[in-house]
Amino acid sequence: MAENDLGAILEDSAHGFGWPITVTDPTGRTVEMVGASDDISQVIDPATGELVSGRSASVALRVSSLTLAGLGLPRAIATTQGKPWLIAFDDIGGLPHTFRVAQSNPDRTIGVVTCVLEAYKVVA
């Protein structure tokens, strides 16, 4: 029941908090999904505990939707080991941003995976 409620909260773009997110796995398979995203410009410096200018971005995606789309759980892949998982979404002003998955934190109790992201430049 909780996982079902998660879908209503996380993936409802009409009346909820859902946001269009594109997920690309290392093989190049791209899937359009709906989830939650954030991209903020203030982070806490762990050495001082002070707010500093930086970039912190993440997405939360429903595990069952990833599975239904034929994808596994996104995970970090070192750039020297192959192509990374990519996440793309537009900011609130409509500007597109692409990130690579730097950390994957699945919560198998409720069925959500939160991915910590790093900015990524797509090379043609």
Contact map, one row per residue, 1 for C-alpha under 8 A:
1111100000000000000000000000000000000000000000000000000000000000000000000000000000000000000000000000000000000000000000000000
1111110000000000000000000000000000000000000000000000000000000000000000000000000000000000000000000000000000000100000000000000
1111111000000000000000000000000000000000000000000000000000000000000000000000000000000000000000000000000000000110000000000000
1111111100000000000000000000000000000000000000000000000000000000000000000000000000000000000000000000000000000000000000000000
1111111110000000000000000000000000000000000000000000000000000000000000000000000000000000000000000000000000000000000000000000
0111111111100000000000000000000000000000000000000000000000000100000000000000000000000000000000000000000000000100000000000000
0011111111110000000000000000000000000000000000000000000000000100000000000000000000000000000000000000000000000000000000000000
0001111111110001000000000000000000000000000000000000000000000000000000000000000000000000000000000000000000000000000000000000
0000111111110001110000000000000000000000000000000000000000000000000000000000000000000000000000000000000000000000000000000000
0000011111110001110000000000000001110000000000000000000000011100000000000000000000000000000000000000000000000000000000000000
0000011111111001111000000000000001110000000000000000000000000000000000000000000000000000000000000000000000000000000000000000
0000001111111111110000000000000001000000000000000000000000000000000000000000000000000000000000000000000000000000000000000000
0000000000111111111100000000000001000000000000000000000000000000000000000000000000000000000000000000000000000000000000000000
0000000000011111010000000000000000000000000000000000000000000000000000000000000000000000000000000000000000000000000000000000
0000000000011111100000000000000000000000000000000000000000000000000000000000000000000000000000000000000000000000000000000000
0000000111111111110000000000000000000000000000000000000000000000000000000000000000000000000000000000000000000000000000000000
0000000011111011111000000000000000110000000000000000000000000000000000000000000000000000000000000000000000000000000000000000
0000000011111101111100000000000001110000000000000000000000000000000000000000000000000000000000000000000000000000000000000000
0000000000101000111110000000000001111000000000000000000000000000000000000000000000000000000000000000000000000000000000000000
0000000000001000011111000000000111100000000000000000000000000000000000000000000000000000110000000000000000000000000000000000
0000000000000000001111100000000111101000000000000000000000000000000000000000000000000011100000000000000000000000000000000000
0000000000000000000111110000011110000000000000000000000000000000000000000000000000000011100000000000000000000000000000000000
0000000000000000000011111000011110000000000000000000000000000000000000000000000000001111000000000000000000000000000000000000
0000000000000000000001111111111000000000000000000000000000000000000000000000000000001110000000000000000000000000000000000000
0000000000000000000000111111110000000000000000000000000000000000000000100100000000011100000000000000000000000000000000000000
0000000000000000000000011111100000000000000000000000000000000000000000000000000001111100000000000000000000000000000000000000
0000000000000000000000011111100000000000000000000000000000000000000000000000000000100000000000000000000000000000000000000000
0000000000000000000000011111110000000000000000000000000000000000000000000000000000000000000000000000000000000000000000000000
0000000000000000000000011111111000000000000000000000000000000000000000000000000000000000000000000000000000000000000000000000
0000000000000000000001111001111100000000000000000000000000000000000000000000000000000000000000000000000000000000000000000000
0000000000000000000001110000111110000000000000000000000000000000000010000000000000000000000000000000000000000000000000000000
0000000000000000000111100000011111000000000000000000000000000000000000000000000000000000000000000000000000000000000000000000
0000000000000000000111100000001111100000000000000000000000000000100000000000000000000000000000000000000000000000000000000000
0000000001111000011110000000000111110000000000000000000000001000000000000000000000000000000000000000000000000000000000000000
0000000001100000111110000000000011111000000000000000000000111100000000000000000000000000000000000000000000000000000000000000
0000000001100000111000000000000001111100000000000000000000111000000000000000000000000000000000000000000000000000000000000000
0000000000000000001010000000000000111110000000000000000011110000000000000000000000000000100000000000000000000000000000000000
0000000000000000000000000000000000011111000000000000000111100000000000000000000000000000000000000000000000000000000000000000
0000000000000000000000000000000000001111100000000000001111000000000000000000000000000000001000000000000000000000000000000000
0000000000000000000000000000000000000111111000000000011110000000000000000000000000000000000000000000000000000000000000000000
0000000000000000000000000000000000000011111000000000111100000000000000000000000000000000000000000000000000000000000000000000
0000000000000000000000000000000000000001111100000011111100000000000000000000000000000000000000000000000000000000000000000000
0000000000000000000000000000000000000001111110000011111100000000000000000000000000000000000000000000000000000000000000000000
0000000000000000000000000000000000000000011111001111000000000000000000000000000000000000000000000000000000000000000000000000
0000000000000000000000000000000000000000001111111111000000000000000000000000000000000000000000000000000000000000000000000000
0000000000000000000000000000000000000000000111111100000000000000000000000000000000000000000000000000000000000000000000000000
0000000000000000000000000000000000000000000011111000000000000000000000000000000000000000000000000000000000000000000000000000
0000000000000000000000000000000000000000000011111100000000000000000000000000000000000000000000000000000000000000000000000000
0000000000000000000000000000000000000000000111111110000000000000000000000000000000000000000000000000000000000000000000000000
0000000000000000000000000000000000000000000111011111000000000000000000000000000000000000000000000000000000000000000000000000
0000000000000000000000000000000000000000011110001111100000000000000000000000000000000000000000000000000000000000000000000000
0000000000000000000000000000000000000000011110000111110000000000000000000000000000000000000000000000000000000000000000000000
0000000000000000000000000000000000000000111000000011111000000000000000000000000000000000000000000000000000000000000000000000
0000000000000000000000000000000000000001111000000001111100000000000000000000000000000000000000000000000000000000000000000000
0000000000000000000000000000000000000011111000000000111110000000000000000000000000000000000000000000000000000000000000000000
0000000000000000000000000000000000000111111000000000011111000000000000000000000000000000000000000000000000000000000111000000
0000000000000000000000000000000000001111000000000000001111100000000000000000000000000000000000000000000000000000000111000000
0000000000000000000000000000000000001110000000000000000111110000000000000000000000000000000000000000000000000000011110000000
0000000000000000000000000000000000111100000000000000000011111000000000000000000000000000000000000000000000000000011110000000
0000000001000000000000000000000000111000000000000000000001111100000000000000000000000000000000000000000000000001111000000000
0000000001000000000000000000000001110000000000000000000000111110110000000000000000000000000000000000000000000001110000000000
0000011001000000000000000000000000100000000000000000000000011111110000000000000000000000000000000000000000000011100000000000
0000000000000000000000000000000000000000000000000000000000001111111000001000000000000000000000000000000000000011100000000000
0000000000000000000000000000000000000000000000000000000000000111111100000000000000000000000000000000000000000010000000000000
0000000000000000000000000000000010000000000000000000000000001111111110000000000000000000000000000000000000000000000000000000
0000000000000000000000000000000000000000000000000000000000001111111111111000000000000000000000000000000000000000000000000000
0000000000000000000000000000000000000000000000000000000000000011111111110000000000000000000000000000000000000000000000000000
0000000000000000000000000000000000000000000000000000000000000001111111100000000000000000000000000000000000000000000000000000
0000000000000000000000000000001000000000000000000000000000000000111111100000000000000000000000000000000000000000000000000000
0000000000000000000000000000000000000000000000000000000000000000011111110000000000000000000000000000000000000000000000000000
0000000000000000000000001000000000000000000000000000000000000000011111111000000000000000000000000000000000000000000000000000
0000000000000000000000000000000000000000000000000000000000000000011001111100000000000000000000000000000000000000000000000000
0000000000000000000000000000000000000000000000000000000000000010010000111110000000000000000000000000000101000000100000000000
0000000000000000000000001000000000000000000000000000000000000000000000011111000000001000000000000000100100000000001000000000
0000000000000000000000000000000000000000000000000000000000000000000000001111100000001000000000000000111100000000001000000000
0000000000000000000000000000000000000000000000000000000000000000000000000111110000011000000000000001111100000000000000000000
0000000000000000000000000000000000000000000000000000000000000000000000000011111011111000000000000000110000000000000000000000
0000000000000000000000000000000000000000000000000000000000000000000000000001111111010000000000000000000000000000000000000000
0000000000000000000000000000000000000000000000000000000000000000000000000000111111110000000000000000000000000000000000000000
0000000000000000000000000000000000000000000000000000000000000000000000000000011111000000000000000000000000000000000000000000
0000000000000000000000000000000000000000000000000000000000000000000000000000111111100000000000000000000000000000000000000000
0000000000000000000000000100000000000000000000000000000000000000000000000000111111110000000000000000000000000000000000000000
0000000000000000000000000110000000000000000000000000000000000000000000000000101011111000000000000000000000000000000000000000
0000000000000000000000001100000000000000000000000000000000000000000000000001111001111100000000000001100000000000000000000000
0000000000000000000000111100000000000000000000000000000000000000000000000111100000111110000000000001100000000000000000000000
0000000000000000000000111100000000000000000000000000000000000000000000000000000000011111000000000111100000000000000000000000
0000000000000000000011110000000000000000000000000000000000000000000000000000000000001111100000000111100000000000000010000000
0000000000000000000011100000000000000000000000000000000000000000000000000000000000000111110000011110000000000000000000000000
0000000000000000000111000000000000001000000000000000000000000000000000000000000000000011111000011100000000000000000000000000
0000000000000000000100000000000000000000000000000000000000000000000000000000000000000001111111111000000000000000000000000000
0000000000000000000000000000000000000010000000000000000000000000000000000000000000000000111111111000000000000000000000000000
0000000000000000000000000000000000000000000000000000000000000000000000000000000000000000011111100000000000000000000000000000
0000000000000000000000000000000000000000000000000000000000000000000000000000000000000000011111100000000000000000000000000000
0000000000000000000000000000000000000000000000000000000000000000000000000000000000000000011111110000000000000000000000000000
0000000000000000000000000000000000000000000000000000000000000000000000000000000000000000011111111000000000000000000000000000
0000000000000000000000000000000000000000000000000000000000000000000000000000000000000001111001111100000000000000000000000000
0000000000000000000000000000000000000000000000000000000000000000000000000000000000000001111000111110000000000000000000100000
0000000000000000000000000000000000000000000000000000000000000000000000000000000000000111100000011111000000000000000000111100
0000000000000000000000000000000000000000000000000000000000000000000000000000000000000111000000001111100000000000000011111000
0000000000000000000000000000000000000000000000000000000000000000000000000001000000011110000000000111110000000000000011110000
0000000000000000000000000000000000000000000000000000000000000000000000000111100000011110000000000011111100000000001111000000
0000000000000000000000000000000000000000000000000000000000000000000000000011100000000000000000000001111100000000001111000000
0000000000000000000000000000000000000000000000000000000000000000000000000011000000000000000000000000111110000000001110000000
0000000000000000000000000000000000000000000000000000000000000000000000001111000000000000000000000000111111000000111100000000
0000000000000000000000000000000000000000000000000000000000000000000000000000000000000000000000000000001111100000111000000000
0000000000000000000000000000000000000000000000000000000000000000000000001000000000000000000000000000000111110011110000000000
0000000000000000000000000000000000000000000000000000000000000000000000000000000000000000000000000000000011111111110000000000
0000000000000000000000000000000000000000000000000000000000000000000000000000000000000000000000000000000001111111000000000000
0000000000000000000000000000000000000000000000000000000000000000000000000000000000000000000000000000000000111110000000000000
0110010000000000000000000000000000000000000000000000000000000000000000000000000000000000000000000000000000111111000000000000
0010000000000000000000000000000000000000000000000000000000000111000000000000000000000000000000000000000001111111100000000000
0000000000000000000000000000000000000000000000000000000000011110000000000000000000000000000000000000000001110111110000000000
0000000000000000000000000000000000000000000000000000000000011110000000001000000000000000000000000000000111100011111000000000
0000000000000000000000000000000000000000000000000000000001111000000000000000000000000000000000000000000111100001111100000000
0000000000000000000000000000000000000000000000000000000001110000000000000110000000000000000000000000111110000000111110000000
0000000000000000000000000000000000000000000000000000000111100000000000000000000000000000000000000000111100000000011111000000
0000000000000000000000000000000000000000000000000000000111100000000000000000000000000010000000000011111000000000001111100000
0000000000000000000000000000000000000000000000000000000110000000000000000000000000000000000000000011110000000000000111110000
0000000000000000000000000000000000000000000000000000000000000000000000000000000000000000000000001111000000000000000011111000
0000000000000000000000000000000000000000000000000000000000000000000000000000000000000000000000000111000000000000000001111100
0000000000000000000000000000000000000000000000000000000000000000000000000000000000000000000000000110000000000000000000111110
0000000000000000000000000000000000000000000000000000000000000000000000000000000000000000000000000100000000000000000000011111
0000000000000000000000000000000000000000000000000000000000000000000000000000000000000000000000000000000000000000000000001111
0000000000000000000000000000000000000000000000000000000000000000000000000000000000000000000000000000000000000000000000000111
